[in-house]
Amino acid sequence: MGLKFKKDDFLEKKFEDFGLDSLLSDVDQRANEAKLAAEKFIEKEQEQLAKKKDEKKGQ
């Protein structure tokens, strides 16, 4: 899902001049890593909730 930036040729040159192109790709990579970590966390939480519901039904 990463962040998407629309760059025209002029801006792309300016991004390169100031080193922002690598910064933006780093930010995009970190955002993707954070998204994956959040998805894994949510998945684990849902599994734990399902286990708790199953335990309550079993009682």
N, CA, C and O atoms as a GROMACS GRO file, in nm:
protein
  236
    1MET      N    1   0.083  -0.118   0.000
    1MET     CA    2   0.000   0.000   0.000
    1MET      C    3   0.087   0.125   0.000
    1MET      O    4   0.027   0.231  -0.012
    2GLY      N    5   0.203   0.127   0.010
    2GLY     CA    6   0.295   0.238   0.030
    2GLY      C    7   0.247   0.374  -0.016
    2GLY      O    8   0.146   0.387  -0.085
    3LEU      N    9   0.319   0.472   0.021
    3LEU     CA   10   0.288   0.608  -0.020
    3LEU      C   11   0.330   0.626  -0.164
    3LEU      O   12   0.435   0.579  -0.206
    4LYS      N   13   0.246   0.695  -0.239
    4LYS     CA   14   0.277   0.718  -0.380
    4LYS      C   15   0.289   0.868  -0.404
    4LYS      O   16   0.201   0.946  -0.366
    5PHE      N   17   0.399   0.908  -0.466
    5PHE     CA   18   0.422   1.048  -0.496
    5PHE      C   19   0.430   1.065  -0.646
    5PHE      O   20   0.504   0.995  -0.714
    6LYS      N   21   0.352   1.157  -0.696
    6LYS     CA   22   0.355   1.186  -0.839
    6LYS      C   23   0.460   1.294  -0.861
    6LYS      O   24   0.450   1.404  -0.806
    7LYS      N   25   0.561   1.263  -0.942
    7LYS     CA   26   0.669   1.358  -0.966
    7LYS      C   27   0.678   1.390  -1.115
    7LYS      O   28   0.675   1.299  -1.198
    8ASP      N   29   0.689   1.516  -1.147
    8ASP     CA   30   0.715   1.551  -1.286
    8ASP      C   31   0.867   1.562  -1.304
    8ASP      O   32   0.942   1.549  -1.207
    9ASP      N   33   0.912   1.585  -1.427
    9ASP     CA   34   1.057   1.587  -1.455
    9ASP      C   35   1.129   1.693  -1.373
    9ASP      O   36   1.237   1.668  -1.320
   10PHE      N   37   1.070   1.813  -1.364
   10PHE     CA   38   1.134   1.921  -1.289
   10PHE      C   39   1.150   1.882  -1.142
   10PHE      O   40   1.257   1.894  -1.084
   11LEU      N   41   1.041   1.834  -1.084
   11LEU     CA   42   1.047   1.795  -0.943
   11LEU      C   43   1.140   1.677  -0.921
   11LEU      O   44   1.211   1.670  -0.821
   12GLU      N   45   1.139   1.584  -1.017
   12GLU     CA   46   1.227   1.468  -1.002
   12GLU      C   47   1.372   1.512  -0.998
   12GLU      O   48   1.451   1.459  -0.919
   13LYS      N   49   1.410   1.609  -1.082
   13LYS     CA   50   1.547   1.662  -1.081
   13LYS      C   51   1.576   1.727  -0.946
   13LYS      O   52   1.683   1.707  -0.889
   14LYS      N   53   1.482   1.805  -0.895
   14LYS     CA   54   1.501   1.871  -0.765
   14LYS      C   55   1.512   1.767  -0.653
   14LYS      O   56   1.594   1.781  -0.562
   15PHE      N   57   1.430   1.663  -0.660
   15PHE     CA   58   1.436   1.556  -0.560
   15PHE      C   59   1.575   1.495  -0.561
   15PHE      O   60   1.634   1.472  -0.455
   16GLU      N   61   1.628   1.468  -0.680
   16GLU     CA   62   1.761   1.409  -0.691
   16GLU      C   63   1.868   1.505  -0.639
   16GLU      O   64   1.961   1.463  -0.570
   17ASP      N   65   1.854   1.635  -0.672
   17ASP     CA   66   1.952   1.734  -0.627
   17ASP      C   67   1.964   1.737  -0.475
   17ASP      O   68   2.074   1.750  -0.422
   18PHE      N   69   1.853   1.725  -0.407
   18PHE     CA   70   1.854   1.735  -0.262
   18PHE      C   71   1.857   1.598  -0.193
   18PHE      O   72   1.854   1.591  -0.070
   19GLY      N   73   1.862   1.491  -0.271
   19GLY     CA   74   1.866   1.357  -0.213
   19GLY      C   75   1.733   1.311  -0.157
   19GLY      O   76   1.727   1.217  -0.078
   20LEU      N   77   1.627   1.377  -0.199
   20LEU     CA   78   1.496   1.342  -0.145
   20LEU      C   79   1.440   1.214  -0.205
   20LEU      O   80   1.355   1.148  -0.145
   21ASP      N   81   1.487   1.177  -0.325
   21ASP     CA   82   1.434   1.055  -0.386
   21ASP      C   83   1.466   0.934  -0.300
   21ASP      O   84   1.381   0.846  -0.282
   22SER      N   85   1.587   0.928  -0.247
   22SER     CA   86   1.622   0.814  -0.160
   22SER      C   87   1.550   0.824  -0.027
   22SER      O   88   1.513   0.723   0.032
   23LEU      N   89   1.530   0.947   0.021
   23LEU     CA   90   1.457   0.965   0.146
   23LEU      C   91   1.313   0.917   0.132
   23LEU      O   92   1.261   0.848   0.219
   24LEU      N   93   1.250   0.954   0.020
   24LEU     CA   94   1.112   0.912  -0.001
   24LEU      C   95   1.101   0.761  -0.017
   24LEU      O   96   1.005   0.700   0.032
   25SER      N   97   1.197   0.700  -0.084
   25SER     CA   98   1.191   0.554  -0.097
   25SER      C   99   1.212   0.488   0.039
   25SER      O  100   1.153   0.384   0.067
   26ASP      N  101   1.296   0.547   0.123
   26ASP     CA  102   1.316   0.495   0.258
   26ASP      C  103   1.189   0.508   0.341
   26ASP      O  104   1.151   0.416   0.413
   27VAL      N  105   1.123   0.623   0.329
   27VAL     CA  106   0.997   0.644   0.401
   27VAL      C  107   0.893   0.544   0.353
   27VAL      O  108   0.819   0.486   0.433
   28ASP      N  109   0.887   0.523   0.222
   28ASP     CA  110   0.792   0.429   0.165
   28ASP      C  111   0.819   0.287   0.216
   28ASP      O  112   0.726   0.214   0.250
   29GLN      N  113   0.946   0.250   0.221
   29GLN     CA  114   0.984   0.116   0.270
   29GLN      C  115   0.945   0.101   0.417
   29GLN      O  116   0.891  -0.003   0.456
   30ARG      N  117   0.973   0.202   0.496
   30ARG     CA  118   0.939   0.194   0.639
   30ARG      C  119   0.788   0.189   0.660
   30ARG      O  120   0.739   0.120   0.749
   31ALA      N  121   0.714   0.262   0.578
   31ALA     CA  122   0.568   0.258   0.587
   31ALA      C  123   0.516   0.118   0.554
   31ALA      O  124   0.425   0.068   0.620
   32ASN      N  125   0.575   0.056   0.454
   32ASN     CA  126   0.534  -0.080   0.418
   32ASN      C  127   0.568  -0.178   0.530
   32ASN      O  128   0.489  -0.267   0.561
   33GLU      N  129   0.685  -0.162   0.592
   33GLU     CA  130   0.723  -0.249   0.704
   33GLU      C  131   0.628  -0.231   0.822
   33GLU      O  132   0.590  -0.328   0.886
   34ALA      N  133   0.591  -0.106   0.849
   34ALA     CA  134   0.498  -0.079   0.959
   34ALA      C  135   0.362  -0.140   0.930
   34ALA      O  136   0.297  -0.194   1.020
   35LYS      N  137   0.318  -0.132   0.806
   35LYS     CA  138   0.190  -0.190   0.766
   35LYS      C  139   0.192  -0.341   0.786
   35LYS      O  140   0.097  -0.398   0.840
   36LEU      N  141   0.300  -0.406   0.744
   36LEU     CA  142   0.311  -0.551   0.761
   36LEU      C  143   0.312  -0.590   0.908
   36LEU      O  144   0.248  -0.688   0.948
   37ALA      N  145   0.384  -0.514   0.989
   37ALA     CA  146   0.389  -0.542   1.133
   37ALA      C  147   0.250  -0.526   1.195
   37ALA      O  148   0.210  -0.606   1.279
   38ALA      N  149   0.178  -0.423   1.154
   38ALA     CA  150   0.043  -0.400   1.206
   38ALA      C  151  -0.050  -0.514   1.165
   38ALA      O  152  -0.132  -0.559   1.245
   39GLU      N  153  -0.038  -0.559   1.041
   39GLU     CA  154  -0.122  -0.670   0.994
   39GLU      C  155  -0.094  -0.797   1.074
   39GLU      O  156  -0.187  -0.870   1.109
   40LYS      N  157   0.034  -0.825   1.101
   40LYS     CA  158   0.069  -0.943   1.180
   40LYS      C  159   0.014  -0.932   1.322
   40LYS      O  160  -0.038  -1.030   1.376
   41PHE      N  161   0.024  -0.812   1.381
   41PHE     CA  162  -0.027  -0.790   1.516
   41PHE      C  163  -0.178  -0.814   1.520
   41PHE      O  164  -0.229  -0.881   1.609
   42ILE      N  165  -0.249  -0.758   1.423
   42ILE     CA  166  -0.395  -0.773   1.417
   42ILE      C  167  -0.432  -0.920   1.401
   42ILE      O  168  -0.525  -0.969   1.465
   43GLU      N  169  -0.358  -0.990   1.316
   43GLU     CA  170  -0.384  -1.133   1.294
   43GLU      C  171  -0.367  -1.211   1.424
   43GLU      O  172  -0.450  -1.296   1.457
   44LYS      N  173  -0.260  -1.184   1.498
   44LYS     CA  174  -0.236  -1.253   1.626
   44LYS      C  175  -0.347  -1.222   1.726
   44LYS      O  176  -0.394  -1.311   1.797
   45GLU      N  177  -0.388  -1.096   1.732
   45GLU     CA  178  -0.495  -1.057   1.824
   45GLU      C  179  -0.626  -1.128   1.789
   45GLU      O  180  -0.698  -1.173   1.878
   46GLN      N  181  -0.655  -1.138   1.660
   46GLN     CA  182  -0.777  -1.206   1.618
   46GLN      C  183  -0.771  -1.355   1.654
   46GLN      O  184  -0.872  -1.413   1.694
   47GLU      N  185  -0.654  -1.416   1.639
   47GLU     CA  186  -0.638  -1.557   1.676
   47GLU      C  187  -0.661  -1.576   1.826
   47GLU      O  188  -0.726  -1.671   1.868
   48GLN      N  189  -0.607  -1.485   1.907
   48GLN     CA  190  -0.625  -1.494   2.053
   48GLN      C  191  -0.772  -1.477   2.091
   48GLN      O  192  -0.822  -1.547   2.178
   49LEU      N  193  -0.840  -1.383   2.025
   49LEU     CA  194  -0.983  -1.364   2.054
   49LEU      C  195  -1.062  -1.489   2.016
   49LEU      O  196  -1.154  -1.529   2.088
   50ALA      N  197  -1.028  -1.549   1.903
   50ALA     CA  198  -1.096  -1.670   1.860
   50ALA      C  199  -1.074  -1.783   1.960
   50ALA      O  200  -1.166  -1.858   1.991
   51LYS      N  201  -0.951  -1.795   2.012
   51LYS     CA  202  -0.920  -1.897   2.113
   51LYS      C  203  -1.004  -1.875   2.239
   51LYS      O  204  -1.059  -1.969   2.295
   52LYS      N  205  -1.012  -1.749   2.283
   52LYS     CA  206  -1.089  -1.718   2.404
   52LYS      C  207  -1.236  -1.752   2.384
   52LYS      O  208  -1.301  -1.805   2.475
   53LYS      N  209  -1.290  -1.722   2.266
   53LYS     CA  210  -1.430  -1.754   2.239
   53LYS      C  211  -1.452  -1.905   2.239
   53LYS      O  212  -1.552  -1.954   2.291
   54ASP      N  213  -1.358  -1.978   2.180
   54ASP     CA  214  -1.368  -2.125   2.177
   54ASP      C  215  -1.361  -2.182   2.319
   54ASP      O  216  -1.434  -2.276   2.351
   55GLU      N  217  -1.275  -2.125   2.403
   55GLU     CA  218  -1.263  -2.172   2.542
   55GLU      C  219  -1.392  -2.147   2.618
   55GLU      O  220  -1.436  -2.231   2.697
   56LYS      N  221  -1.455  -2.032   2.594
   56LYS     CA  222  -1.581  -2.001   2.663
   56LYS      C  223  -1.692  -2.094   2.616
   56LYS      O  224  -1.775  -2.136   2.696
   57LYS      N  225  -1.694  -2.127   2.488
   57LYS     CA  226  -1.796  -2.219   2.436
   57LYS      C  227  -1.776  -2.359   2.493
   57LYS      O  228  -1.873  -2.431   2.516
   58GLY      N  229  -1.652  -2.397   2.515
   58GLY     CA  230  -1.621  -2.530   2.567
   58GLY      C  231  -1.657  -2.548   2.714
   58GLY      O  232  -1.668  -2.661   2.760
   59GLN      N  233  -1.676  -2.440   2.785
   59GLN     CA  234  -1.705  -2.448   2.929
   59GLN      C  235  -1.849  -2.475   2.956
   59GLN      O  236  -1.890  -2.485   3.072
   0.00000   0.00000   0.00000
